[in-house]
Amino acid sequence: MIVQCKFCNGNGKIYENLAGYKPCGVCGGAGEFEINIPQGRLISCKFCSGSGKVYENLAGYKPCPVCKGIGIIERPSIQAAPNSNTVILHPASPRPAHHRYDIALSFAGENRAIVENYAILLTQKKVVVFYDKNEQADLWGKDLYEKLDEIYRKQAKFCVIFISEHYAQKLWTTHERKSAQARAFVENREYILPVKLDDTELPGLRETVGYIDLRKMSISDLVHLTLQKLGKI
C-alpha cells in the first residue's frame, strides 16, 4: 500500500528555520512510502491525531514519537508471556519502505539499446523503473548531481548496474555507482544487482558479489530473474 507522507504532506521536504528546506526525515525526500501491512490492521495514530507530527516548543514540529511520523500505526496486540503473568504488548508503527522505484537502472549511454529493452519489458510487468529517458520532465532544471544521488541512494529497492568498459569510464555512471555503494554499505542486504556486458571490473564491487552475465542469457531471462528478486512471481 502506497501512503503519502504525513510529516511533509507529500512534498518530500520540510522547512528548517533560516537554513531553508531539507529532505523530509520521515520519507527520505520521496514524499510517499510503501507499507507492507494489510489495511485492516492499520489505525490512525491517536497521539498525533493522524498528522504524523507533534509541536516541540520553539523548534517547531517533529515526527510523532508514536507513529514515527507516518500518521498511522498497526493495531496493537497483546499476549501472555509463557509461564508468567507478564503481558507482552506488540504495538508497531509500520515500517515505511522509502522506495519510489522498484528498480533504478545505471548504465552507459553506449549500452542504452540493451537497457531500454529491459526497461520496457519490466514496465510491462508493472515494475516501477527509474530509467532516465522516462524521467526527462522530472529531471528538467533539477540539480542532477543532487537528484541522482537521492534516487540511487534512497529511492529504489534495488539498483541494477550494467557493467561495461564504457560504464567504468563515465563520470555520471561513477557518481551513480558511488551513491548506490553508499546505500549498500549501510544496509544489511543486497542492493546492487550487477549485470555484466563484458569483463570490466568496477572499483568497490567485489568479485565475490553474485552477478548476471548477459552474454549467457537473454533480456527476457533477466526480466524473469528481476521479477523473482522483487517477489513478484
Secondary structure, DSSP 8 states (H G I E B T S, - for coil): -EEE-TTTTTSSEEE-GGG-EEE-TTTTTSSEEE--S-GGGEEE-TTTTTSSEEE-GGG-EEE-TTTTTSSEEE--EEEE-TTSS-EEEE------B--SEEEEEE--GGGHHHHHHHHHHHHHTT--EE-GGGGHHHHTTS-HHHHHHHHHHHSEEEEEEEE-HHHHH-HHHHHHHHHHHHHHHHSSS--EEEEESSS---TT--TTS--EETTSS-HHHHHHHHHHHTT--
